[in-house]
Amino acid sequence: MRKLIVYLITAAMLVSMLAVPAFAADPATESGIYDLQYENNITVVPQKANGTAVQGKTVSIDGADKTLYPEAEKLALTYSRVTANAYYLAVVIEADANGSMPSPTEDNLTYIDQQTATTGTGGGTVSFTLFPKEMKAGKTYLICISGNGQALAPVGNFKYFEYVPYVLGDVDEDTLISPKDALWVLQAAAHNRDLTEKQTKAADVDKDELVSPKDALWILQAAAHNRVL
C-alpha cells in the first residue's frame, strides 16, 4: 500500500500540469425523459405523473448536451390532420438494439390505448396521454400510431434518464475510497482513461470543475483517513 501511494504521488507530480474539464454543461441531477423527437403533424408535451407540464432544460448526460424534461413520466400527444371519427391506436414500445421497431410483445410493450379522432383543423385530431410503464434508463422508446387503414409505425421517440447519486471519491464505483480511485483520476488527468459523467463527478473532489492530480492526492489522503471528502 505504501509503495503504491508513493508511486501515485510521484505520478501526480509528473502530470501536475495536466487537467481535464470536469463538466461541459450542468450534469443531469434529476430523472426524466430526454431526446424527445416527433413528426411535424404531432405535438407532444412532457408531463409529470400528476399531469403537470414539464419544461425542458439543457443538461449533460453521458458527456453530451441533451434536453431533459425533469420528472416527466407522461406524454400528452395530439395527432393532427387525421380522419375525423376514425379509431386510432397509440403504442409505446421499447426499441431493439439498433433503434428499430420490434414486433410488439409483453416484454417490450410499455403502453397501448385507442381513441376516436374528433373534428379539428385540416381534418381530424386525436389525443392520447401516454404513460409508459417501467421505463429503463438509456433505452430508446418508440411512439407508434395506427388507424384508419395505416399500419402501426413510429411517429416519435424518446429516452429515459434515471439519476443515480454518486459518492465523492469512489471513482471506480466499488463502494470504497481507495488508491485505485486515485490511480483512475491520474489516468484521466493524463488522458489515458475515459470517465463517465458520474465517475467524473466523483473524481472532482476539490470541486474546481477539473479532474486533476490534486483530486488524486485528496482521494489518497481520504483512503488513509487523513482527509474527509
Residue pairs with C-beta under 8 A, 6 or more apart in sequence:
1 179
4 179
4 183
5 179
5 220
5 224
8 179
8 182
8 183
8 186
8 216
8 220
9 217
9 220
11 186
11 213
12 186
12 213
12 214
12 216
12 217
13 213
15 186
15 189
15 190
15 213
16 213
18 189
18 190
18 191
18 212
18 213
19 189
19 210
19 211
19 212
19 213
20 188
20 189
20 191
20 210
20 211
20 212
21 209
21 210
21 211
22 200
22 201
22 203
22 204
22 208
22 209
22 210
22 211
23 60
23 200
23 201
23 209
24 60
24 63
24 65
25 58
25 59
25 60
25 65
26 58
26 59
26 60
27 59
27 60
27 61
27 197
27 201
28 34
28 59
28 60
28 61
28 66
28 68
28 161
28 163
28 197
29 59
29 163
30 68
30 70
30 71
30 163
31 70
31 71
31 160
31 161
31 162
31 163
32 46
32 54
32 68
32 69
32 70
32 71
32 72
32 73
32 160
32 161
33 46
33 68
33 69
33 72
33 73
33 75
33 158
33 159
33 160
33 161
34 61
34 66
34 67
34 68
34 69
34 158
34 159
34 160
34 161
35 66
35 67
35 140
35 157
35 158
35 159
36 44
36 46
36 56
36 67
36 69
36 75
36 156
36 157
36 158
37 156
37 157
37 158
38 44
38 77
38 143
38 155
38 156
38 157
39 155
39 156
41 79
41 80
41 81
42 77
42 78
42 79
42 80
42 155
42 156
43 77
43 78
43 80
44 75
44 76
44 77
44 78
44 143
44 156
45 53
45 75
45 76
46 53
46 54
46 56
46 69
46 72
46 74
46 75
47 53
47 54
47 72
47 73
47 74
47 75
47 76
47 129
48 54
48 71
48 72
48 73
48 74
49 71
49 73
49 74
49 131
51 74
51 129
53 76
54 69
54 70
54 71
54 72
55 69
56 67
56 68
56 69
57 67
57 68
57 70
58 65
58 66
58 67
58 68
59 65
59 66
59 68
60 66
60 197
61 68
61 161
61 197
62 196
62 197
63 196
63 197
66 161
68 161
73 131
73 132
73 135
74 129
74 130
74 131
75 129
75 130
75 143
75 158
76 127
76 128
76 129
76 130
77 90
77 127
77 128
77 129
77 130
77 143
77 156
78 125
78 126
78 127
79 88
79 117
79 125
79 126
79 127
79 128
79 145
79 155
80 120
80 121
80 122
80 123
80 125
81 122
81 123
81 124
82 88
82 117
82 123
82 124
82 125
82 126
82 147
82 148
83 117
83 123
83 124
83 147
83 148
84 117
84 118
84 119
84 120
84 123
84 124
85 116
85 117
85 118
85 119
85 124
86 116
86 117
86 124
86 147
86 148
87 114
87 115
87 116
87 117
87 147
87 148
88 114
88 115
88 116
88 117
88 126
88 145
88 146
88 147
88 148
89 112
89 113
89 114
89 145
89 146
89 147
89 152
90 111
90 112
90 113
90 114
90 115
90 128
90 130
90 143
90 144
90 145
91 104
91 109
91 111
91 112
91 143
91 144
91 145
91 146
91 152
92 109
92 110
92 111
92 112
92 130
92 132
92 141
92 142
92 143
92 144
93 101
93 102
93 104
93 108
93 109
93 110
93 141
93 142
93 144
94 102
94 107
94 108
94 109
94 110
94 136
94 139
94 140
94 141
94 142
95 101
95 102
95 139
95 140
95 141
95 142
95 157
96 102
99 140
99 157
101 142
101 144
101 153
101 154
102 108
104 152
110 132
110 133
110 134
110 135
110 141
111 130
111 131
111 132
111 133
113 128
113 130
115 126
115 127
115 128
116 126
117 124
117 125
117 126
117 147
117 148
118 124
118 125
118 126
119 125
126 147
130 143
132 141
135 141
135 160
136 160
137 160
137 161
137 162
138 159
138 160
138 161
139 159
139 160
140 157
140 158
140 159
141 157
141 158
141 159
141 160
142 154
142 156
142 157
143 154
143 155
143 156
143 157
143 158
144 152
144 153
144 154
144 155
145 152
145 153
145 155
146 152
146 153
164 198
166 198
166 199
166 201
166 202
167 175
167 177
167 202
168 202
168 205
168 229
169 177
169 181
169 202
169 205
169 218
169 219
169 222
169 229
170 176
170 177
170 181
170 202
171 181
171 184
171 185
171 195
171 199
171 202
171 203
171 219
172 180
172 181
172 184
172 199
173 198
173 199
173 202
174 180
177 219
177 222
177 223
177 229
178 223
179 219
179 220
179 223
181 202
181 203
181 219
181 223
182 216
182 217
182 219
182 220
182 223
183 216
184 193
184 195
184 199
184 203
185 203
185 211
185 212
185 213
185 215
185 216
185 219
186 213
186 216
187 193
188 194
188 195
188 200
188 203
188 211
189 211
189 212
189 213
189 215
189 216
195 203
195 211
200 211
203 211
203 215
204 210
204 211
204 215
205 215
205 218
205 219
205 222
205 229
206 212
206 214
206 215
206 218
208 214
218 227
218 229
219 229
221 227
222 228
222 229
